[in-house]
Amino acid sequence: MRTDEFDFALPEDRIALRPAVPRDAARLLVVRPGQAVEREDRIVGDLPSLLRSGDALVVNDTKVMPANLHGRRLGRGVGSGADDREPAIAATLTKRLDGSRWRALVRPAKRLKTGDVVRFGSEGRVCFLDQLDATVEAKGEAGEVTFAFAFHGAALDDALAERGDMPLPPYIGSRREVDERDRTDYQTMFARQEGSVAAPTAGLHFTENLVRALRERGIALHRVTLHVGPGTFLPVKADDTSGHRMHPEWGAVSAETAAALNVTRGAGGRIVAVGSTSLRLIESAAAEDGTLAAYGGETALFITPGYRFRAVDAMLTNFHLPRSTLFMLVAAFCGLDIMRRAYAHAIDSGYRFYSYGDACLLFRAH
């Protein structure tokens, strides 16, 4: 399909810069394709009444790393004056390679070459971490570099946690400074397994009260892990969706979770994915007949209209970027025309978009 079919105009004032308080007070647009009432305006706190006893929610328990680092290159001046400073370097860590080496996206990458040293921060709150240096071990395409850090293991983890900022998406980070509040706001209550550079944002809407109400309703909650990579923010640049390739992301579904979800399906319950990450992982773990098995490894599943869903019956998700793989996924789930109407309604009705915004509860078109 043509990529421009997934484009739409969004007023800038619809982009949320902070989450709702409390989290489950966010608005919720319910979309039921093929029903007499196609759309319904609710709030996330109504979720238990919108699902049935015997349904099962699947949440992503990945934890966002404070993966954004800011520093300066050392040792190669930019001019002849004594006051010339080395160029500022911004890095987003994307993948741990071993105890001291990380892959990262760097801006501006043209300022670095193999062998350069970058010093990230110098005003540490812990004295022995006053300097965090990294050597450029290799350079790849599109701003990707491999850093070998001076620290190793737990000491490096502490240094990164101290110096790093939460990697807010550019549509938020370009409009305000990242602050301490984001360290909790941009983390779901389910976060356990560190490894993401973006939050599984549908999970941001959950609170202890909401989880308690779901369980009292007889709705189970199961965890999977998919570490979200930087590709989640990238628009599709190809003119046709067939020309786009997803960045692989690592995920795991335990044998216990797979078995529990198979029991849910066998009893007539619905599998409800909390977020596109959970959905893509469950679909990657599903056989042709929808049966789930334990899964561990990378997935690069790209879902566009025409995809046949195997296991997921409904999904909770935020409102997504135009021309993004995420909007393509929800268009595949409910139908492109239906989602165009839903997004137009959301824009006209003042819904808040993107990572800190409101949510949709989507039921799959059949």
FILUMGU-613803 format. One record per residue (C-alpha): x negated, y negated, z; residue number from 1; residue in one letter. Coordinates in steps of 0.02 Angstrom, whole numbers, plus 50000, padded with zeros to 5 digits. Example, Ala and Ser with C-alpha at 12.3 -4.5 7.8 and 13.67 -1.06 7.14 Angstrom:
BEGIN
+-------+-------+-------+-----+------+
!    c1 !    c2 !    c3 ! pos ! code !
+-------+-------+-------+-----+------+
! 49385 ! 50225 ! 50390 !   1 !    A !
! 49316 ! 50053 ! 50357 !   2 !    S !
+-------+-------+-------+-----+------+
END
This chain:
BEGIN
+-------+-------+-------+-----+------+
!    c1 !    c2 !    c3 ! pos ! code !
+-------+-------+-------+-----+------+
! 50000 ! 50000 ! 50000 !   1 !    M !
! 49947 ! 49821 ! 49973 !   2 !    R !
! 49874 ! 49743 ! 50130 !   3 !    T !
! 49969 ! 49580 ! 50103 !   4 !    D !
! 50132 ! 49674 ! 50132 !   5 !    E !
! 50084 ! 49674 ! 50317 !   6 !    F !
! 50054 ! 49487 ! 50328 !   7 !    D !
! 50163 ! 49365 ! 50424 !   8 !    F !
! 50149 ! 49188 ! 50493 !   9 !    A !
! 50133 ! 49165 ! 50681 !  10 !    L !
! 50138 ! 48994 ! 50765 !  11 !    P !
! 49986 ! 48970 ! 50875 !  12 !    E !
! 50092 ! 48930 ! 51027 !  13 !    D !
! 50159 ! 49109 ! 51026 !  14 !    R !
! 49987 ! 49179 ! 51072 !  15 !    I !
! 49982 ! 49218 ! 51259 !  16 !    A !
! 49828 ! 49157 ! 51353 !  17 !    L !
! 49877 ! 49236 ! 51521 !  18 !    R !
! 49983 ! 49388 ! 51564 !  19 !    P !
! 50155 ! 49382 ! 51642 !  20 !    A !
! 50164 ! 49384 ! 51833 !  21 !    V !
! 50211 ! 49512 ! 51891 !  22 !    P !
! 50154 ! 49617 ! 51745 !  23 !    R !
! 50319 ! 49710 ! 51724 !  24 !    D !
! 50412 ! 49543 ! 51708 !  25 !    A !
! 50352 ! 49532 ! 51527 !  26 !    A !
! 50489 ! 49531 ! 51396 !  27 !    R !
! 50525 ! 49693 ! 51304 !  28 !    L !
! 50598 ! 49705 ! 51129 !  29 !    L !
! 50681 ! 49875 ! 51106 !  30 !    V !
! 50689 ! 49934 ! 50925 !  31 !    V !
! 50800 ! 50083 ! 50878 !  32 !    R !
! 50795 ! 50116 ! 50690 !  33 !    P !
! 50957 ! 50179 ! 50617 !  34 !    G !
! 51063 ! 50133 ! 50768 !  35 !    Q !
! 51213 ! 50017 ! 50765 !  36 !    A !
! 51117 ! 49895 ! 50874 !  37 !    V !
! 50942 ! 49893 ! 50799 !  38 !    E !
! 50863 ! 49773 ! 50926 !  39 !    R !
! 50888 ! 49734 ! 51109 !  40 !    E !
! 50804 ! 49604 ! 51220 !  41 !    D !
! 50753 ! 49672 ! 51390 !  42 !    R !
! 50604 ! 49662 ! 51510 !  43 !    I !
! 50469 ! 49792 ! 51542 !  44 !    V !
! 50540 ! 49824 ! 51716 !  45 !    G !
! 50695 ! 49898 ! 51630 !  46 !    D !
! 50591 ! 50040 ! 51556 !  47 !    L !
! 50657 ! 50176 ! 51674 !  48 !    P !
! 50836 ! 50143 ! 51618 !  49 !    S !
! 50786 ! 50144 ! 51435 !  50 !    L !
! 50710 ! 50319 ! 51445 !  51 !    L !
! 50783 ! 50485 ! 51501 !  52 !    R !
! 50744 ! 50605 ! 51640 !  53 !    S !
! 50627 ! 50736 ! 51568 !  54 !    G !
! 50534 ! 50613 ! 51456 !  55 !    D !
! 50345 ! 50597 ! 51477 !  56 !    A !
! 50238 ! 50441 ! 51464 !  57 !    L !
! 50058 ! 50456 ! 51403 !  58 !    V !
! 49939 ! 50320 ! 51464 !  59 !    V !
! 49758 ! 50285 ! 51418 !  60 !    N !
! 49646 ! 50283 ! 51573 !  61 !    D !
! 49496 ! 50204 ! 51487 !  62 !    T !
! 49411 ! 50062 ! 51581 !  63 !    K !
! 49353 ! 49902 ! 51497 !  64 !    V !
! 49169 ! 49861 ! 51520 !  65 !    M !
! 49112 ! 49681 ! 51549 !  66 !    P !
! 49031 ! 49703 ! 51380 !  67 !    A !
! 49002 ! 49522 ! 51324 !  68 !    N !
! 48826 ! 49458 ! 51361 !  69 !    L !
! 48750 ! 49287 ! 51329 !  70 !    H !
! 48563 ! 49251 ! 51323 !  71 !    G !
! 48417 ! 49184 ! 51224 !  72 !    R !
! 48284 ! 49260 ! 51116 !  73 !    R !
! 48110 ! 49253 ! 51192 !  74 !    L !
! 47941 ! 49219 ! 51115 !  75 !    G !
! 47977 ! 49144 ! 50943 !  76 !    R !
! 48011 ! 48957 ! 50946 !  77 !    G !
! 48133 ! 48876 ! 50827 !  78 !    V !
! 48025 ! 48723 ! 50794 !  79 !    G !
! 47862 ! 48635 ! 50835 !  80 !    S !
! 47920 ! 48527 ! 50980 !  81 !    G !
! 47883 ! 48573 ! 51160 !  82 !    A !
! 48066 ! 48553 ! 51204 !  83 !    D !
! 48131 ! 48669 ! 51069 !  84 !    D !
! 48232 ! 48810 ! 51143 !  85 !    R !
! 48246 ! 48987 ! 51080 !  86 !    E !
! 48413 ! 49020 ! 50994 !  87 !    P !
! 48565 ! 49072 ! 51096 !  88 !    A !
! 48619 ! 49251 ! 51069 !  89 !    I !
! 48792 ! 49325 ! 51102 !  90 !    A !
! 48808 ! 49514 ! 51110 !  91 !    A !
! 48953 ! 49634 ! 51132 !  92 !    T !
! 48901 ! 49807 ! 51189 !  93 !    L !
! 48993 ! 49940 ! 51090 !  94 !    T !
! 48915 ! 50110 ! 51128 !  95 !    K !
! 48797 ! 50181 ! 51259 !  96 !    R !
! 48661 ! 50287 ! 51178 !  97 !    L !
! 48569 ! 50343 ! 51335 !  98 !    D !
! 48519 ! 50277 ! 51507 !  99 !    G !
! 48439 ! 50118 ! 51442 ! 100 !    S !
! 48494 ! 50097 ! 51261 ! 101 !    R !
! 48654 ! 50021 ! 51193 ! 102 !    W !
! 48721 ! 49983 ! 51022 ! 103 !    R !
! 48790 ! 49805 ! 51010 ! 104 !    A !
! 48865 ! 49678 ! 50892 ! 105 !    L !
! 48761 ! 49518 ! 50896 ! 106 !    V !
! 48791 ! 49338 ! 50842 ! 107 !    R !
! 48694 ! 49266 ! 50755 ! 108 !    P !
! 48610 ! 49428 ! 50700 ! 109 !    A !
! 48500 ! 49335 ! 50576 ! 110 !    K !
! 48406 ! 49259 ! 50724 ! 111 !    R !
! 48342 ! 49430 ! 50779 ! 112 !    L !
! 48218 ! 49553 ! 50707 ! 113 !    K !
! 48154 ! 49720 ! 50767 ! 114 !    T !
! 48040 ! 49699 ! 50917 ! 115 !    G !
! 48119 ! 49536 ! 50979 ! 116 !    D !
! 48162 ! 49521 ! 51163 ! 117 !    V !
! 48325 ! 49442 ! 51221 ! 118 !    V !
! 48348 ! 49382 ! 51400 ! 119 !    R !
! 48528 ! 49390 ! 51458 ! 120 !    F !
! 48562 ! 49266 ! 51597 ! 121 !    G !
! 48442 ! 49206 ! 51730 ! 122 !    S !
! 48557 ! 49150 ! 51870 ! 123 !    E !
! 48594 ! 49320 ! 51945 ! 124 !    G !
! 48694 ! 49338 ! 52104 ! 125 !    R !
! 48584 ! 49485 ! 52157 ! 126 !    V !
! 48401 ! 49439 ! 52173 ! 127 !    C !
! 48321 ! 49594 ! 52099 ! 128 !    F !
! 48429 ! 49575 ! 51944 ! 129 !    L !
! 48370 ! 49397 ! 51913 ! 130 !    D !
! 48319 ! 49441 ! 51735 ! 131 !    Q !
! 48396 ! 49562 ! 51613 ! 132 !    L !
! 48287 ! 49585 ! 51460 ! 133 !    D !
! 48323 ! 49693 ! 51308 ! 134 !    A !
! 48213 ! 49734 ! 51159 ! 135 !    T !
! 48286 ! 49746 ! 50985 ! 136 !    V !
! 48245 ! 49924 ! 50937 ! 137 !    E !
! 48337 ! 49930 ! 50771 ! 138 !    A !
! 48452 ! 49825 ! 50661 ! 139 !    K !
! 48598 ! 49888 ! 50559 ! 140 !    G !
! 48731 ! 49810 ! 50450 ! 141 !    E !
! 48860 ! 49677 ! 50496 ! 142 !    A !
! 48770 ! 49613 ! 50650 ! 143 !    G !
! 48741 ! 49781 ! 50734 ! 144 !    E !
! 48582 ! 49806 ! 50834 ! 145 !    V !
! 48513 ! 49935 ! 50956 ! 146 !    T !
! 48451 ! 49863 ! 51121 ! 147 !    F !
! 48328 ! 49950 ! 51237 ! 148 !    A !
! 48353 ! 49870 ! 51409 ! 149 !    F !
! 48219 ! 49849 ! 51540 ! 150 !    A !
! 48332 ! 49929 ! 51671 ! 151 !    F !
! 48393 ! 50109 ! 51668 ! 152 !    H !
! 48541 ! 50206 ! 51736 ! 153 !    G !
! 48633 ! 50136 ! 51887 ! 154 !    A !
! 48521 ! 49981 ! 51897 ! 155 !    A !
! 48567 ! 49938 ! 51718 ! 156 !    L !
! 48752 ! 49967 ! 51753 ! 157 !    D !
! 48742 ! 49847 ! 51900 ! 158 !    D !
! 48653 ! 49716 ! 51796 ! 159 !    A !
! 48780 ! 49728 ! 51655 ! 160 !    L !
! 48925 ! 49719 ! 51777 ! 161 !    A !
! 48849 ! 49562 ! 51854 ! 162 !    E !
! 48802 ! 49472 ! 51694 ! 163 !    R !
! 48936 ! 49531 ! 51575 ! 164 !    G !
! 49102 ! 49447 ! 51539 ! 165 !    D !
! 49262 ! 49537 ! 51495 ! 166 !    M !
! 49270 ! 49551 ! 51305 ! 167 !    P !
! 49430 ! 49454 ! 51277 ! 168 !    L !
! 49491 ! 49457 ! 51097 ! 169 !    P !
! 49438 ! 49307 ! 50993 ! 170 !    P !
! 49614 ! 49234 ! 50984 ! 171 !    Y !
! 49603 ! 49209 ! 51174 ! 172 !    I !
! 49417 ! 49183 ! 51200 ! 173 !    G !
! 49411 ! 49044 ! 51069 ! 174 !    S !
! 49545 ! 48944 ! 51161 ! 175 !    R !
! 49487 ! 48953 ! 51342 ! 176 !    R !
! 49340 ! 49011 ! 51447 ! 177 !    E !
! 49334 ! 49189 ! 51512 ! 178 !    V !
! 49346 ! 49184 ! 51703 ! 179 !    D !
! 49348 ! 49298 ! 51856 ! 180 !    E !
! 49536 ! 49321 ! 51844 ! 181 !    R !
! 49511 ! 49411 ! 51678 ! 182 !    D !
! 49413 ! 49548 ! 51767 ! 183 !    R !
! 49577 ! 49608 ! 51842 ! 184 !    T !
! 49701 ! 49540 ! 51714 ! 185 !    D !
! 49615 ! 49629 ! 51569 ! 186 !    Y !
! 49612 ! 49799 ! 51655 ! 187 !    Q !
! 49758 ! 49920 ! 51670 ! 188 !    T !
! 49807 ! 49998 ! 51836 ! 189 !    M !
! 49761 ! 50167 ! 51759 ! 190 !    F !
! 49580 ! 50122 ! 51717 ! 191 !    A !
! 49459 ! 50259 ! 51773 ! 192 !    R !
! 49340 ! 50306 ! 51633 ! 193 !    Q !
! 49225 ! 50162 ! 51583 ! 194 !    E !
! 49188 ! 50146 ! 51398 ! 195 !    G !
! 49303 ! 50021 ! 51310 ! 196 !    S !
! 49265 ! 49850 ! 51239 ! 197 !    V !
! 49450 ! 49809 ! 51228 ! 198 !    A !
! 49597 ! 49848 ! 51342 ! 199 !    A !
! 49733 ! 49971 ! 51293 ! 200 !    P !
! 49850 ! 49823 ! 51312 ! 201 !    T !
! 50018 ! 49911 ! 51325 ! 202 !    A !
! 49957 ! 49981 ! 51490 ! 203 !    G !
! 49931 ! 49805 ! 51558 ! 204 !    L !
! 50119 ! 49792 ! 51589 ! 205 !    H !
! 50126 ! 49927 ! 51722 ! 206 !    F !
! 50138 ! 49900 ! 51910 ! 207 !    T !
! 50150 ! 50017 ! 52059 ! 208 !    E !
! 50335 ! 49975 ! 52074 ! 209 !    N !
! 50368 ! 50019 ! 51892 ! 210 !    L !
! 50274 ! 50184 ! 51904 ! 211 !    V !
! 50372 ! 50228 ! 52061 ! 212 !    R !
! 50537 ! 50189 ! 51975 ! 213 !    A !
! 50489 ! 50296 ! 51824 ! 214 !    L !
! 50448 ! 50444 ! 51934 ! 215 !    R !
! 50610 ! 50424 ! 52032 ! 216 !    E !
! 50700 ! 50430 ! 51865 ! 217 !    R !
! 50616 ! 50597 ! 51827 ! 218 !    G !
! 50496 ! 50529 ! 51697 ! 219 !    I !
! 50322 ! 50606 ! 51705 ! 220 !    A !
! 50161 ! 50511 ! 51678 ! 221 !    L !
! 50007 ! 50592 ! 51600 ! 222 !    H !
! 49833 ! 50523 ! 51567 ! 223 !    R !
! 49722 ! 50536 ! 51414 ! 224 !    V !
! 49560 ! 50442 ! 51375 ! 225 !    T !
! 49519 ! 50347 ! 51217 ! 226 !    L !
! 49378 ! 50220 ! 51224 ! 227 !    H !
! 49433 ! 50069 ! 51122 ! 228 !    V !
! 49301 ! 50000 ! 51003 ! 229 !    G !
! 49278 ! 49826 ! 50928 ! 230 !    P !
! 49364 ! 49877 ! 50768 ! 231 !    G !
! 49532 ! 49855 ! 50853 ! 232 !    T !
! 49521 ! 49666 ! 50826 ! 233 !    F !
! 49465 ! 49672 ! 50644 ! 234 !    L !
! 49587 ! 49632 ! 50504 ! 235 !    P !
! 49596 ! 49747 ! 50355 ! 236 !    V !
! 49492 ! 49661 ! 50221 ! 237 !    K !
! 49527 ! 49783 ! 50080 ! 238 !    A !
! 49664 ! 49732 ! 49959 ! 239 !    D !
! 49743 ! 49904 ! 49977 ! 240 !    D !
! 49757 ! 50007 ! 50136 ! 241 !    T !
! 49676 ! 50154 ! 50046 ! 242 !    S !
! 49513 ! 50056 ! 50045 ! 243 !    G !
! 49503 ! 50035 ! 50234 ! 244 !    H !
! 49406 ! 50150 ! 50351 ! 245 !    R !
! 49434 ! 50153 ! 50538 ! 246 !    M !
! 49289 ! 50142 ! 50661 ! 247 !    H !
! 49277 ! 50310 ! 50751 ! 248 !    P !
! 49323 ! 50304 ! 50936 ! 249 !    E !
! 49292 ! 50440 ! 51066 ! 250 !    W !
! 49439 ! 50519 ! 51153 ! 251 !    G !
! 49491 ! 50668 ! 51258 ! 252 !    A !
! 49652 ! 50759 ! 51300 ! 253 !    V !
! 49634 ! 50886 ! 51439 ! 254 !    S !
! 49705 ! 51062 ! 51425 ! 255 !    A !
! 49816 ! 51024 ! 51574 ! 256 !    E !
! 49891 ! 50869 ! 51491 ! 257 !    T !
! 49915 ! 50959 ! 51326 ! 258 !    A !
! 50006 ! 51102 ! 51413 ! 259 !    A !
! 50117 ! 50983 ! 51513 ! 260 !    A !
! 50168 ! 50888 ! 51356 ! 261 !    L !
! 50206 ! 51051 ! 51266 ! 262 !    N !
! 50323 ! 51095 ! 51410 ! 263 !    V !
! 50406 ! 50924 ! 51394 ! 264 !    T !
! 50436 ! 50951 ! 51208 ! 265 !    R !
! 50498 ! 51127 ! 51236 ! 266 !    G !
! 50626 ! 51065 ! 51363 ! 267 !    A !
! 50692 ! 50931 ! 51245 ! 268 !    G !
! 50602 ! 50786 ! 51325 ! 269 !    G !
! 50520 ! 50648 ! 51226 ! 270 !    R !
! 50336 ! 50603 ! 51221 ! 271 !    I !
! 50318 ! 50415 ! 51242 ! 272 !    V !
! 50146 ! 50346 ! 51200 ! 273 !    A !
! 50094 ! 50194 ! 51300 ! 274 !    V !
! 49997 ! 50100 ! 51167 ! 275 !    G !
! 49927 ! 50136 ! 50995 ! 276 !    S !
! 49771 ! 50215 ! 51071 ! 277 !    T !
! 49871 ! 50348 ! 51163 ! 278 !    S !
! 49976 ! 50378 ! 51007 ! 279 !    L !
! 49827 ! 50400 ! 50891 ! 280 !    R !
! 49743 ! 50518 ! 51013 ! 281 !    L !
! 49898 ! 50626 ! 51039 ! 282 !    I !
! 49927 ! 50635 ! 50853 ! 283 !    E !
! 49744 ! 50684 ! 50829 ! 284 !    S !
! 49766 ! 50825 ! 50954 ! 285 !    A !
! 49929 ! 50890 ! 50880 ! 286 !    A !
! 49948 ! 51035 ! 50760 ! 287 !    A !
! 50064 ! 51024 ! 50609 ! 288 !    E !
! 50211 ! 51085 ! 50714 ! 289 !    D !
! 50176 ! 50957 ! 50852 ! 290 !    G !
! 50099 ! 51080 ! 50973 ! 291 !    T !
! 49959 ! 51000 ! 51073 ! 292 !    L !
! 49792 ! 51074 ! 51121 ! 293 !    A !
! 49644 ! 51010 ! 51220 ! 294 !    A !
! 49545 ! 50884 ! 51120 ! 295 !    Y !
! 49376 ! 50802 ! 51140 ! 296 !    G !
! 49279 ! 50702 ! 51012 ! 297 !    G !
! 49293 ! 50555 ! 50894 ! 298 !    E !
! 49449 ! 50508 ! 50800 ! 299 !    T !
! 49465 ! 50387 ! 50655 ! 300 !    A !
! 49649 ! 50420 ! 50621 ! 301 !    L !
! 49721 ! 50278 ! 50516 ! 302 !    F !
! 49911 ! 50277 ! 50518 ! 303 !    I !
! 50006 ! 50185 ! 50381 ! 304 !    T !
! 50184 ! 50201 ! 50311 ! 305 !    P !
! 50209 ! 50376 ! 50244 ! 306 !    G !
! 50118 ! 50461 ! 50388 ! 307 !    Y !
! 50217 ! 50606 ! 50462 ! 308 !    R !
! 50215 ! 50595 ! 50651 ! 309 !    F !
! 50192 ! 50763 ! 50735 ! 310 !    R !
! 50214 ! 50739 ! 50922 ! 311 !    A !
! 50256 ! 50561 ! 50977 ! 312 !    V !
! 50440 ! 50511 ! 50987 ! 313 !    D !
! 50429 ! 50334 ! 51056 ! 314 !    A !
! 50295 ! 50207 ! 51098 ! 315 !    M !
! 50271 ! 50055 ! 51207 ! 316 !    L !
! 50158 ! 49928 ! 51122 ! 317 !    T !
! 50118 ! 49742 ! 51115 ! 318 !    N !
! 50146 ! 49627 ! 50967 ! 319 !    F !
! 50002 ! 49641 ! 50846 ! 320 !    H !
! 49898 ! 49538 ! 50725 ! 321 !    L !
! 49955 ! 49517 ! 50545 ! 322 !    P !
! 49864 ! 49629 ! 50420 ! 323 !    R !
! 49797 ! 49735 ! 50564 ! 324 !    S !
! 49790 ! 49924 ! 50574 ! 325 !    T !
! 49902 ! 49909 ! 50729 ! 326 !    L !
! 50042 ! 49822 ! 50636 ! 327 !    F !
! 50024 ! 49951 ! 50499 ! 328 !    M !
! 50045 ! 50087 ! 50630 ! 329 !    L !
! 50207 ! 50016 ! 50702 ! 330 !    V !
! 50271 ! 49991 ! 50524 ! 331 !    A !
! 50238 ! 50176 ! 50494 ! 332 !    A !
! 50328 ! 50220 ! 50656 ! 333 !    F !
! 50488 ! 50120 ! 50630 ! 334 !    C !
! 50482 ! 50062 ! 50449 ! 335 !    G !
! 50403 ! 49906 ! 50376 ! 336 !    L !
! 50566 ! 49812 ! 50345 ! 337 !    D !
! 50628 ! 49850 ! 50520 ! 338 !    I !
! 50467 ! 49788 ! 50599 ! 339 !    M !
! 50466 ! 49632 ! 50491 ! 340 !    R !
! 50641 ! 49592 ! 50557 ! 341 !    R !
! 50588 ! 49634 ! 50734 ! 342 !    A !
! 50436 ! 49520 ! 50728 ! 343 !    Y !
! 50538 ! 49379 ! 50649 ! 344 !    A !
! 50663 ! 49395 ! 50791 ! 345 !    H !
! 50522 ! 49395 ! 50920 ! 346 !    A !
! 50444 ! 49238 ! 50846 ! 347 !    I !
! 50611 ! 49147 ! 50838 ! 348 !    D !
! 50654 ! 49202 ! 51016 ! 349 !    S !
! 50491 ! 49144 ! 51095 ! 350 !    G !
! 50411 ! 49312 ! 51132 ! 351 !    Y !
! 50226 ! 49301 ! 51179 ! 352 !    R !
! 50105 ! 49392 ! 51062 ! 353 !    F !
! 49945 ! 49493 ! 51071 ! 354 !    Y !
! 49843 ! 49564 ! 51216 ! 355 !    S !
! 49917 ! 49461 ! 51359 ! 356 !    Y !
! 50088 ! 49449 ! 51278 ! 357 !    G !
! 50255 ! 49538 ! 51285 ! 358 !    D !
! 50295 ! 49715 ! 51228 ! 359 !    A !
! 50402 ! 49822 ! 51114 ! 360 !    C !
! 50482 ! 49989 ! 51150 ! 361 !    L !
! 50491 ! 50075 ! 50981 ! 362 !    L !
! 50590 ! 50232 ! 50942 ! 363 !    F !
! 50530 ! 50329 ! 50792 ! 364 !    R !
! 50626 ! 50319 ! 50629 ! 365 !    A !
! 50684 ! 50491 ! 50569 ! 366 !    H !
+-------+-------+-------+-----+------+
END
